């Protein structure tokens, strides 16, 4: 899901790259190849650190921005049970963002720097969250497809070579599996309901299918940093490998509940056991990533407003910390 972050410019462009010692780089790579975890105080190549900051911060931004499309339905969930589940899910996403910001901070970047880069447009978040949630079925589609794609990408991150990131992902993946199940359950119930409800579920699938495939990032031939990230074991699978796994798992789920994947070229290759699917509209992907999606401006406007409205809380917390430090010193 967050491999898009590997194809962005460094979010700390004001810091010039360092020239690392060849022997130190070789020793570092030997540790990675031996499946040793790299910890925060260990020496690491500057490029490795910058890649992790870029990916983890984008992951954190995506979790926080990703609360917005679902929060749109918190007051309109059809039952109290659905509302309580959705509240818990949105709360989980906030927690994921906090875990990940903390993991990124171990690399020497501050949370203020990461948030500033997001609000200025230097840092990105996953393009999927720039699409609107028009009906209740969209909440089901997000859980089923978006969180399903997230799990496909994030489970390998539990084996990331950087220890703090890998450990944070263990809990994130456990909670994301709950999110995926609740989303699919919504789609199942809609498909078992009236013809209008099933049509609503099909419409949501039609609108979210292709953006979900885009979540894995550019195709391997156009992904600039995937090879190096694979060598560093930040990534364990390429973008296209993860995308194929997602399609192979998700198509049978759609067929089971009577929904049709909106792809005229979709077919099962009996020889390989994999589904062949149509060409992704990469121009749409680049447009949304560049800030020209349906909800880009709304998402950032809401995030900036939240940052401004929370200023007094941060000031109060800092004042309390300063006061406590003064008492301890005295």
C-alpha positions as CSV (number, residue, x, y, z in Angstrom):
1,X,0.0,0.0,0.0
2,X,2.7,2.4,0.9
3,X,5.2,1.6,-1.8
4,X,4.1,4.8,-3.4
5,X,6.4,6.5,-0.9
6,X,9.4,4.9,-2.5
7,X,8.9,6.8,-5.7
8,X,8.8,10.3,-4.1
9,X,11.6,12.8,-3.6
10,X,13.2,12.8,-0.2
11,X,11.0,14.6,2.4
12,X,14.2,16.1,3.8
13,X,15.6,17.7,0.6
14,X,17.3,20.4,2.6
15,X,19.7,17.7,4.0
16,X,22.4,16.8,1.5
17,X,23.2,13.1,1.0
18,X,26.3,11.8,2.7
19,X,29.1,9.7,1.2
20,X,29.2,6.5,3.2
21,X,32.4,4.5,3.8
22,X,32.5,1.5,1.4
23,X,33.6,-0.9,4.1
24,X,30.9,0.2,6.5
25,X,28.3,-0.2,3.7
26,X,29.5,-3.7,3.0
27,X,29.3,-4.7,6.6
28,X,25.8,-3.2,6.9
29,X,24.6,-5.2,3.8
30,X,26.1,-8.4,5.3
31,X,24.0,-7.9,8.4
32,X,20.9,-7.3,6.3
33,X,21.6,-10.4,4.2
34,X,22.0,-12.4,7.4
35,X,18.5,-11.3,8.4
36,X,19.7,-9.3,11.4
37,X,17.5,-6.4,12.5
38,X,18.9,-2.9,12.2
39,X,18.2,-0.9,15.3
40,X,17.9,2.8,15.8
41,X,21.4,3.3,17.3
42,X,23.1,1.1,14.7
43,X,25.2,2.6,11.9
44,X,23.2,2.7,8.6
45,X,23.8,4.2,5.2
46,X,22.4,7.7,4.8
47,X,20.3,6.5,1.8
48,X,18.8,3.7,3.9
49,X,17.8,6.1,6.6
50,X,16.3,8.6,4.1
51,X,14.4,5.8,2.4
52,X,12.9,4.7,5.7
53,X,12.0,8.2,6.8
54,X,10.3,8.7,3.4
55,X,8.3,5.4,3.6
56,X,7.4,5.4,7.3
57,X,6.4,9.0,7.4
58,X,4.2,8.5,4.3
59,X,2.7,5.4,5.9
60,X,1.9,7.5,9.1
61,X,0.4,10.4,7.0
62,X,-1.8,7.8,5.2
63,X,-3.2,6.4,8.4
64,X,-4.1,9.8,9.7
65,X,-5.5,11.2,6.4
66,X,-7.3,7.8,5.9
67,X,-9.5,8.5,8.9
68,X,-11.3,11.2,6.9
69,X,-13.2,9.2,4.3
70,X,-14.6,6.9,7.0
71,X,-15.3,9.7,9.5
72,X,-17.7,11.0,6.8
73,X,-20.1,8.1,7.8
74,X,-19.7,8.0,11.6
75,X,-22.9,9.9,12.2
76,X,-24.8,8.1,9.4
77,X,-23.9,4.4,10.0
78,X,-27.1,2.4,9.6
79,X,-27.1,0.8,13.1
80,X,-25.6,1.4,16.5
81,X,-23.5,-1.8,16.0
82,X,-22.1,-0.5,12.8
83,X,-21.4,2.9,14.3
84,X,-19.5,1.4,17.2
85,X,-17.4,-0.8,14.9
86,X,-16.6,2.1,12.6
87,X,-15.6,4.3,15.6
88,X,-13.2,1.6,16.8
89,X,-11.8,1.3,13.3
90,X,-11.2,5.0,12.9
91,X,-9.6,5.0,16.4
92,X,-7.3,2.2,15.3
93,X,-6.1,4.3,12.3
94,X,-5.2,7.1,14.7
95,X,-3.2,4.7,16.8
96,X,-1.4,3.3,13.7
97,X,-0.3,6.9,12.8
98,X,1.1,7.4,16.2
99,X,3.0,4.1,16.2
100,X,4.5,5.0,12.8
101,X,5.4,8.6,13.7
102,X,7.2,7.2,16.7
103,X,9.1,4.6,14.6
104,X,10.2,7.4,12.2
105,X,11.4,9.5,15.0
106,X,13.9,6.8,15.9
107,X,15.6,7.7,12.6
108,X,16.4,11.3,13.8
109,X,13.4,13.2,12.2
110,X,10.9,15.0,14.5
111,X,7.2,14.7,14.3
112,X,6.9,18.4,13.7
113,X,9.2,18.1,10.7
114,X,7.1,15.3,9.2
115,X,3.8,17.1,9.7
116,X,5.3,20.3,8.3
117,X,6.4,18.4,5.2
118,X,2.9,16.9,4.8
119,X,1.1,20.3,5.1
120,X,3.6,21.9,2.7
121,X,3.1,19.3,0.1
122,X,6.6,17.9,0.2
123,X,5.5,14.6,1.7
124,X,2.8,12.4,0.3
125,X,0.2,10.0,1.5
126,X,-1.5,7.1,-0.2
127,X,-3.5,8.2,-3.3
128,X,-6.5,6.0,-2.3
129,X,-7.7,8.4,0.3
130,X,-8.4,11.1,-2.2
131,X,-11.6,9.4,-3.4
132,X,-15.0,10.2,-1.9
133,X,-17.2,7.9,0.2
134,X,-20.6,8.4,-1.5
135,X,-22.6,5.6,0.1
136,X,-22.5,3.3,3.1
137,X,-21.2,0.6,0.7
138,X,-18.1,2.6,0.2
139,X,-17.2,1.9,3.9
140,X,-17.5,-1.8,3.1
141,X,-15.4,-1.4,0.0
142,X,-12.7,0.5,1.9
143,X,-12.5,-2.2,4.6
144,X,-12.6,-5.1,2.1
145,X,-10.4,-3.7,-0.7
146,X,-8.3,-0.9,0.7
147,X,-7.5,-2.6,4.0
148,X,-7.2,-5.9,2.2
149,X,-4.5,-4.3,0.0
150,X,-2.9,-2.8,3.0
151,X,-2.6,-6.2,4.7
152,X,-1.1,-7.7,1.5
153,X,1.6,-5.0,1.6
154,X,2.1,-4.7,5.4
155,X,2.5,-8.4,6.4
156,X,5.9,-8.5,4.7
157,X,6.8,-5.3,6.5
158,X,6.7,-7.3,9.7
159,X,10.0,-8.7,8.4
160,X,11.4,-5.4,7.4
161,X,15.1,-5.1,8.1
162,X,14.6,-2.0,10.4
163,X,13.5,-3.3,13.8
164,X,11.3,-0.5,15.1
165,X,9.3,-0.4,11.9
166,X,8.9,-4.2,11.8
167,X,7.8,-4.4,15.4
168,X,5.2,-1.6,14.9
169,X,3.8,-3.5,12.0
170,X,2.9,-6.6,14.0
171,X,0.1,-4.8,15.9
172,X,-0.9,-2.8,12.9
173,X,-1.4,-5.9,10.8
174,X,-3.5,-7.6,13.6
175,X,-5.8,-4.6,13.7
176,X,-6.0,-4.3,9.9
177,X,-7.2,-7.9,9.6
178,X,-10.2,-6.8,11.7
179,X,-10.8,-3.9,9.4
180,X,-10.7,-6.1,6.4
181,X,-13.2,-8.6,7.9
182,X,-15.7,-5.9,8.9
183,X,-15.6,-4.4,5.4
184,X,-16.2,-7.7,3.7
185,X,-19.1,-8.4,6.2
186,X,-20.7,-5.1,5.1
187,X,-20.5,-6.1,1.5
188,X,-21.9,-9.6,2.3
189,X,-24.9,-8.2,4.1
190,X,-25.6,-5.7,1.3
191,X,-25.4,-8.5,-1.3
192,X,-27.9,-10.6,0.8
193,X,-30.3,-7.6,1.0
194,X,-32.5,-5.9,-1.5
195,X,-31.7,-5.5,-5.2
196,X,-31.0,-1.8,-4.5
197,X,-28.5,-2.7,-1.7
198,X,-26.7,-5.2,-4.0
199,X,-26.5,-2.6,-6.7
200,X,-25.0,-0.2,-4.2
201,X,-22.4,-2.8,-3.3
202,X,-21.6,-3.3,-7.0
203,X,-21.3,0.4,-7.6
204,X,-18.8,0.7,-4.7
205,X,-16.7,-2.1,-6.1
206,X,-16.8,-0.5,-9.5
207,X,-15.4,2.8,-8.1
208,X,-12.8,1.4,-5.7
209,X,-11.4,-1.6,-7.6
210,X,-8.9,0.3,-9.9
211,X,-7.8,2.8,-7.2
212,X,-7.1,-0.2,-4.9
213,X,-4.8,-1.8,-7.6
214,X,-3.0,1.5,-7.8
215,X,-2.2,1.5,-4.1
216,X,0.7,-0.9,-4.7
217,X,2.5,1.8,-6.5
218,X,3.9,2.0,-10.1
219,X,4.6,-1.1,-12.1
220,X,8.0,-2.7,-11.5
221,X,9.5,-1.3,-14.7
222,X,8.7,2.3,-13.6
223,X,9.5,2.0,-9.9
224,X,12.7,3.8,-9.3
225,X,13.7,2.6,-5.9
226,X,12.2,-0.9,-5.5
227,X,15.3,-2.8,-6.4
228,X,17.4,-1.1,-3.7
229,X,14.6,-1.4,-1.1
230,X,14.5,-5.1,-1.9
231,X,18.2,-5.4,-1.5
232,X,18.0,-3.7,1.9
233,X,15.0,-6.0,2.8
234,X,12.8,-3.0,3.5
235,X,10.6,-4.6,0.9
236,X,10.2,-8.3,0.4
237,X,8.1,-8.3,-2.7
238,X,7.9,-6.0,-5.7
239,X,4.9,-3.8,-6.5
240,X,3.6,-6.1,-9.2
241,X,4.0,-9.2,-7.1
242,X,1.9,-7.8,-4.4
243,X,-0.7,-6.5,-6.8
244,X,-1.0,-10.0,-8.3
245,X,-1.4,-11.6,-4.9
246,X,-4.2,-9.1,-4.1
247,X,-6.0,-9.8,-7.3
248,X,-5.7,-13.6,-6.9
249,X,-7.2,-13.4,-3.4
250,X,-9.9,-10.8,-4.0
251,X,-11.5,-11.9,-7.2
252,X,-12.9,-15.2,-5.7
253,X,-14.2,-13.2,-2.7
254,X,-16.2,-10.9,-5.1
255,X,-17.5,-13.9,-7.0
256,X,-18.6,-15.7,-3.8
257,X,-21.0,-12.9,-2.9
258,X,-22.2,-12.4,-6.4
259,X,-20.3,-9.2,-7.4
260,X,-18.5,-8.7,-10.7
261,X,-15.0,-7.2,-10.8
262,X,-15.2,-4.2,-13.3
263,X,-12.5,-5.5,-15.6
264,X,-13.4,-6.8,-19.1
265,X,-10.0,-8.3,-19.5
266,X,-10.1,-10.3,-16.2
267,X,-9.5,-14.0,-16.7
268,X,-8.0,-17.0,-14.9
269,X,-4.9,-18.4,-16.4
270,X,-5.3,-22.2,-15.9
271,X,-1.7,-22.8,-16.5
272,X,-0.3,-20.4,-13.8
273,X,-3.3,-20.3,-11.5
274,X,-3.1,-16.4,-11.6
275,X,-5.7,-14.0,-12.8
276,X,-4.8,-11.8,-15.8
277,X,-6.2,-8.3,-15.5
278,X,-6.5,-5.2,-17.6
279,X,-4.1,-2.3,-17.9
280,X,-4.3,0.2,-15.0
281,X,-4.9,3.9,-15.9
282,X,-1.5,5.2,-14.6
283,X,-2.4,8.7,-15.8
284,X,-5.2,8.8,-13.2
285,X,-2.7,7.5,-10.6
286,X,-0.2,10.3,-11.4
287,X,-2.9,12.9,-11.4
288,X,-4.2,12.0,-8.0
289,X,-0.7,11.6,-6.6
290,X,0.1,15.1,-7.9
291,X,-2.8,16.6,-6.0
292,X,-5.5,16.6,-8.7
293,X,-7.8,13.9,-7.4
294,X,-11.5,14.3,-6.4
295,X,-10.7,15.0,-2.7
296,X,-7.1,16.1,-2.5
297,X,-7.8,19.7,-1.6
298,X,-10.5,18.7,0.9
299,X,-8.3,16.2,2.6
300,X,-5.4,18.7,3.1
301,X,-7.8,21.5,4.1
302,X,-9.3,19.3,6.8
303,X,-5.8,18.2,8.0
304,X,-4.5,21.8,8.1
305,X,-7.6,22.9,10.0
306,X,-7.1,20.1,12.5
307,X,-3.5,21.1,13.0
308,X,-4.5,24.7,13.6
309,X,-7.3,23.8,16.0
310,X,-5.0,21.6,18.0
311,X,-2.4,24.2,18.5
312,X,-3.6,25.2,22.0
313,X,-3.3,21.5,23.1
314,X,0.3,21.3,22.0
315,X,1.1,24.6,23.6
316,X,-0.5,23.5,26.9
317,X,1.4,20.2,26.8
318,X,4.7,22.0,26.2
319,X,4.1,24.5,29.0
320,X,3.3,21.6,31.4
321,X,6.5,19.8,30.3
322,X,8.6,22.9,30.8
323,X,7.1,23.5,34.2
324,X,7.7,19.9,35.2
325,X,11.3,20.1,34.0
326,X,11.9,23.3,36.0
327,X,10.6,21.6,39.2
328,X,12.8,18.6,38.6
329,X,15.8,20.8,38.1
330,X,15.1,22.8,41.3
